[in-house]
Amino acid sequence: MKFILSCLIAVIFIFTFSITAQEQIKQSTNYCIVIHGGAGSSIDNLPDSLKNAYRHELSAALTKGENILKAGGTSLDAVEAAVRYMEDSPLFNAGKGAVLNEDGVAEMDAAIMNGKDLSCGAVGAVHFTKNPISLARAVMEKTQHVLLVGAGADKFSKETGLEQKSAKYFIVPKSYEDWLKSKSKRGTVGAVALDKSGNLAAATSTGGLAGKMSGRVGDAPLINCGTYANNKTCAVSCTGIGEKFIRNTIAFRVSAQMEYSNKPLKESVDYLLSSVLTAGDGGIIAVDKDGNYVMNYNTQNMFRGVANSSGKFETFP
């Protein structure tokens, strides 16, 4: 009898272990990354050469992030890598291509958030860090704070050993800058991702509004407003008129509707874009804990892209 009981227990254990292993394997193959390069006016009148340049940069940024996820890397590493790539491109309003404030100086904001434990870091009005998104991550991982701004953030950046650039680096050469300004409104950049371990992360980086007041900080570095991630629900990155996203706490509200009202991701995002924000305010990218994604906007256009474990790889325009 004891032998039969032992065998039965062994069979149940093996069966249970098999089911658990299958579930883990299923979970370990699912990933998704969504990026945006800003929302704004129509691109219909852009020359083909500039459209192709945007497509190339979006695809390259998306590939940077997806390669990390494919290899089993973290969503946090993936969103940082994608955003860093866009910060290094003069086509986007972040890092290298950041627009200038009223004093003719680039003042940059960025934030990153880990949905696994809600840890987050952000910087505002920084001047010399080549990749503000990496400085935001340093704030998250190497300090007890969430947000550092201005001279204090710049000082911490140097102490941390992050690459510094002179103010001139962030000013696109005049001929190219004039061309971009006459043809396109460069936008904030962001990324959200789900990794194979089921962890979500979000990152956003921007130069803010062109001609803004010195010291102005928008929604991008404000957790809950322009950036949010929570493994229970979703990861969100916003782009558009920052003050609108701040007043309405847009990024967190996407998550809150899912958690407290049981709304699906798309319904949550669509509601905020159509009923809380008004036409022309901006766009939202998000991915939920199941790998569903959204990249919607109420402007004429939003540069965006998605890649996932189902084989989808698309960028727009």
C-alpha positions as CSV (number, residue, x, y, z in Angstrom):
1,M,0.0,0.0,0.0
2,K,2.8,2.4,0.9
3,F,4.5,1.6,-2.4
4,I,1.3,2.3,-4.4
5,L,0.8,5.6,-2.5
6,S,4.4,6.6,-3.1
7,C,4.0,5.9,-6.8
8,L,0.8,7.9,-6.9
9,I,2.5,10.9,-5.3
10,A,5.4,10.6,-7.7
11,V,3.0,10.6,-10.7
12,I,1.1,13.6,-9.4
13,F,4.4,15.5,-8.8
14,I,5.7,14.7,-12.3
15,F,2.4,15.7,-13.9
16,T,2.3,19.0,-11.9
17,F,6.0,19.7,-12.7
18,S,5.3,19.1,-16.4
19,I,2.4,21.5,-16.4
20,T,4.4,24.2,-14.6
21,A,7.3,23.7,-16.9
22,Q,5.1,24.0,-20.0
23,E,3.6,27.3,-18.6
24,Q,7.1,28.6,-17.9
25,I,8.2,27.8,-21.4
26,K,5.1,29.5,-22.8
27,Q,5.8,32.6,-20.7
28,S,9.4,32.6,-21.6
29,T,8.8,33.0,-25.4
30,N,6.5,36.1,-25.2
31,Y,7.9,39.5,-25.6
32,C,6.9,42.9,-27.1
33,I,8.4,46.3,-27.6
34,V,6.7,49.5,-28.8
35,I,8.5,52.8,-29.5
36,H,7.4,56.3,-30.5
37,G,9.3,59.2,-32.0
38,G,6.8,61.9,-31.2
39,A,3.3,62.9,-32.3
40,G,2.5,66.0,-34.3
41,S,1.6,67.4,-37.7
42,S,1.0,65.5,-41.0
43,I,4.0,64.1,-42.8
44,D,2.3,64.1,-46.2
45,N,4.5,67.0,-47.4
46,L,7.8,65.5,-46.2
47,P,10.3,64.6,-49.0
48,D,10.8,60.9,-49.5
49,S,14.4,61.2,-48.3
50,L,13.3,62.5,-44.9
51,K,10.5,59.9,-44.6
52,N,13.1,57.2,-45.4
53,A,15.4,58.6,-42.8
54,Y,12.7,58.4,-40.1
55,R,11.9,54.8,-41.1
56,H,15.5,53.8,-40.9
57,E,16.0,55.4,-37.4
58,L,12.8,53.9,-36.1
59,S,13.7,50.5,-37.4
60,A,17.2,50.7,-36.0
61,A,15.9,51.7,-32.5
62,L,13.3,49.0,-32.6
63,T,15.9,46.4,-33.5
64,K,18.2,47.5,-30.7
65,G,15.4,46.8,-28.2
66,E,14.1,43.7,-29.8
67,N,17.5,42.0,-29.9
68,I,17.8,42.4,-26.2
69,L,14.3,40.8,-25.6
70,K,15.0,38.0,-28.1
71,A,18.1,37.1,-26.2
72,G,16.2,36.9,-22.9
73,G,17.3,40.3,-21.7
74,T,15.2,42.6,-19.5
75,S,12.5,45.0,-20.6
76,L,14.4,47.7,-18.7
77,D,17.5,47.2,-20.8
78,A,15.4,47.0,-24.0
79,V,13.6,50.3,-23.5
80,E,16.9,52.1,-22.4
81,A,18.7,50.8,-25.5
82,A,15.9,51.9,-27.9
83,V,15.6,55.3,-26.4
84,R,19.4,55.8,-26.3
85,Y,19.5,55.1,-30.0
86,M,16.8,57.8,-30.7
87,E,18.6,60.2,-28.4
88,D,21.7,59.9,-30.6
89,S,19.7,60.8,-33.8
90,P,19.3,64.4,-34.8
91,L,15.8,63.5,-36.2
92,F,14.1,63.4,-32.8
93,N,13.5,65.9,-30.0
94,A,15.7,64.1,-27.5
95,G,19.5,64.1,-26.8
96,K,21.3,65.1,-29.9
97,G,18.3,66.6,-31.6
98,A,16.8,68.3,-28.6
99,V,15.0,71.6,-29.4
100,L,16.2,74.8,-27.8
101,N,14.6,76.8,-25.1
102,E,14.1,80.6,-25.1
103,D,17.8,81.1,-24.3
104,G,19.0,78.9,-27.2
105,V,20.0,76.1,-24.9
106,A,19.0,72.5,-24.9
107,E,17.3,71.4,-21.6
108,M,16.5,67.7,-21.6
109,D,14.1,65.6,-19.5
110,A,13.9,61.8,-19.2
111,A,12.4,59.0,-17.1
112,I,12.5,55.3,-16.8
113,M,10.4,52.9,-14.8
114,N,10.5,49.2,-13.9
115,G,7.1,47.6,-13.6
116,K,8.5,44.7,-11.5
117,D,8.9,46.7,-8.4
118,L,7.8,50.3,-9.4
119,S,11.3,51.6,-9.1
120,C,11.9,54.6,-11.2
121,G,14.3,57.4,-12.0
122,A,14.0,60.7,-13.8
123,V,15.9,63.9,-14.7
124,G,14.8,67.4,-15.7
125,A,16.4,70.4,-17.3
126,V,19.8,68.7,-17.8
127,H,22.3,70.2,-20.2
128,F,25.4,68.1,-20.8
129,T,24.5,64.4,-20.6
130,K,24.7,62.7,-24.0
131,N,22.0,60.2,-23.1
132,P,19.6,61.5,-20.5
133,I,17.7,58.2,-20.3
134,S,20.8,56.5,-18.9
135,L,21.1,59.3,-16.3
136,A,17.5,58.7,-15.3
137,R,18.3,55.0,-14.8
138,A,21.3,56.0,-12.7
139,V,19.0,58.1,-10.5
140,M,16.8,55.0,-10.1
141,E,19.6,52.6,-9.3
142,K,22.2,54.6,-7.6
143,T,20.3,57.1,-5.4
144,Q,17.4,57.0,-3.0
145,H,15.6,59.6,-5.1
146,V,13.2,59.6,-8.1
147,L,13.8,63.0,-9.8
148,L,16.9,65.2,-10.0
149,V,16.9,68.4,-12.0
150,G,19.1,71.1,-13.3
151,A,22.6,71.7,-11.9
152,G,22.3,68.9,-9.4
153,A,21.4,66.4,-12.1
154,D,24.3,67.5,-14.2
155,K,26.7,67.2,-11.2
156,F,25.4,63.7,-10.5
157,S,25.9,62.8,-14.1
158,K,29.5,63.7,-14.1
159,E,30.1,61.9,-10.8
160,T,28.5,58.8,-12.2
161,G,30.8,58.8,-15.2
162,L,28.2,59.2,-17.9
163,E,29.4,60.7,-21.2
164,Q,29.2,64.4,-21.2
165,K,28.9,66.8,-24.2
166,S,29.2,70.5,-24.7
167,A,26.2,72.6,-25.3
168,K,27.1,72.8,-29.0
169,Y,26.7,69.0,-29.4
170,F,22.9,69.3,-28.9
171,I,22.5,72.0,-31.6
172,V,22.0,70.3,-34.9
173,P,24.1,72.0,-37.6
174,K,22.3,75.0,-38.9
175,S,21.6,73.8,-42.5
176,Y,20.2,70.6,-41.3
177,E,18.3,72.2,-38.4
178,D,16.7,74.7,-40.7
179,W,15.6,71.9,-43.1
180,L,14.1,69.9,-40.3
181,K,12.3,72.9,-38.8
182,S,10.7,73.8,-42.1
183,K,9.6,70.3,-42.9
184,S,8.8,68.5,-39.6
185,K,8.2,68.9,-36.0
186,R,10.6,66.6,-34.2
187,G,9.1,64.8,-31.3
188,T,9.7,63.3,-27.9
189,V,10.9,59.6,-27.9
190,G,9.8,56.7,-25.8
191,A,9.7,52.9,-25.5
192,V,7.7,50.3,-23.6
193,A,8.4,46.6,-23.4
194,L,7.4,43.3,-22.0
195,D,10.2,40.8,-21.6
196,K,10.3,37.0,-21.5
197,S,10.1,37.0,-17.7
198,G,6.9,38.9,-17.8
199,N,8.3,42.2,-16.6
200,L,7.2,45.5,-18.0
201,A,9.3,48.8,-18.4
202,A,8.8,52.2,-19.8
203,A,11.2,55.0,-20.8
204,T,10.6,58.5,-22.2
205,S,13.1,61.2,-23.3
206,T,12.6,64.7,-24.7
207,G,14.0,68.2,-25.3
208,G,10.6,69.6,-24.4
209,L,8.9,72.5,-26.3
210,A,10.8,74.6,-28.7
211,G,11.3,78.1,-27.3
212,K,10.1,77.0,-23.8
213,M,10.9,79.1,-20.7
214,S,14.2,78.2,-19.1
215,G,13.6,75.6,-16.4
216,R,10.3,74.4,-17.9
217,V,9.8,70.6,-17.3
218,G,7.1,68.6,-19.1
219,D,5.4,65.3,-18.6
220,A,8.1,63.0,-19.8
221,P,10.2,62.9,-16.6
222,L,7.1,62.9,-14.3
223,I,6.2,59.4,-13.3
224,N,2.4,58.8,-13.6
225,C,2.1,61.7,-16.2
226,G,4.2,60.8,-19.2
227,T,5.8,57.6,-18.0
228,Y,4.5,54.6,-16.0
229,A,5.0,50.8,-15.7
230,N,3.4,48.2,-13.4
231,N,3.6,44.5,-13.9
232,K,0.0,44.2,-12.7
233,T,-1.2,46.1,-15.8
234,C,0.9,47.8,-18.4
235,A,3.8,50.1,-19.4
236,V,3.1,53.5,-20.9
237,S,5.0,56.3,-22.6
238,C,3.3,59.5,-23.7
239,T,4.1,62.3,-26.2
240,G,2.5,65.6,-26.9
241,I,1.5,68.7,-25.0
242,G,3.1,68.0,-21.7
243,E,1.0,70.3,-19.6
244,K,-2.1,68.4,-20.7
245,F,-0.6,65.1,-19.8
246,I,0.5,66.4,-16.4
247,R,-2.9,68.0,-15.5
248,N,-4.7,64.7,-16.3
249,T,-2.1,62.2,-15.0
250,I,-2.5,60.3,-18.2
251,A,0.1,57.5,-18.0
252,F,-1.1,56.3,-14.6
253,R,-4.7,56.5,-15.6
254,V,-4.2,54.0,-18.4
255,S,-3.0,51.5,-15.7
256,A,-5.7,52.6,-13.2
257,Q,-8.5,51.9,-15.6
258,M,-7.2,48.4,-16.2
259,E,-6.6,47.6,-12.6
260,Y,-9.7,49.1,-11.0
261,S,-12.3,49.1,-13.8
262,N,-11.1,46.0,-15.6
263,K,-10.9,47.8,-18.9
264,P,-8.7,46.3,-21.6
265,L,-5.6,48.3,-22.7
266,K,-7.0,49.6,-25.9
267,E,-10.2,50.8,-24.4
268,S,-8.3,52.6,-21.6
269,V,-6.0,54.4,-24.0
270,D,-8.8,55.3,-26.5
271,Y,-10.9,56.7,-23.7
272,L,-8.1,59.0,-22.5
273,L,-7.3,60.2,-26.0
274,S,-10.9,60.9,-27.0
275,S,-12.6,61.9,-23.7
276,V,-10.0,63.4,-21.4
277,L,-7.5,64.9,-23.9
278,T,-8.6,66.9,-26.9
279,A,-7.7,66.5,-30.6
280,G,-4.1,67.5,-31.3
281,D,-2.8,66.9,-27.7
282,G,-0.6,63.9,-28.5
283,G,-0.2,60.1,-28.4
284,I,0.2,57.1,-26.2
285,I,2.1,53.9,-26.6
286,A,1.5,51.0,-24.2
287,V,2.0,47.3,-23.8
288,D,0.1,45.2,-21.2
289,K,1.2,42.2,-19.1
290,D,-0.2,39.8,-21.8
291,G,1.7,41.4,-24.7
292,N,-1.2,43.3,-26.1
293,Y,0.0,46.7,-27.4
294,V,-1.4,50.1,-28.4
295,M,0.2,53.0,-30.3
296,N,-2.7,55.5,-30.7
297,Y,-2.8,59.3,-31.1
298,N,-5.2,62.2,-31.7
299,T,-2.8,64.3,-33.7
300,Q,-2.2,64.0,-37.5
301,N,0.7,61.6,-37.1
302,M,2.9,59.8,-34.6
303,F,6.2,58.2,-35.5
304,R,6.0,54.7,-34.0
305,G,6.9,51.0,-34.3
306,V,6.3,47.6,-32.8
307,A,8.1,44.3,-32.6
308,N,7.0,41.1,-30.8
309,S,7.6,37.4,-30.4
310,S,4.8,36.7,-32.9
311,G,7.1,38.0,-35.7
312,K,5.5,41.4,-36.1
313,F,8.0,44.2,-37.0
314,E,6.4,47.4,-38.2
315,T,7.3,51.1,-38.2
316,F,5.1,54.0,-39.2
317,P,5.2,56.1,-41.3
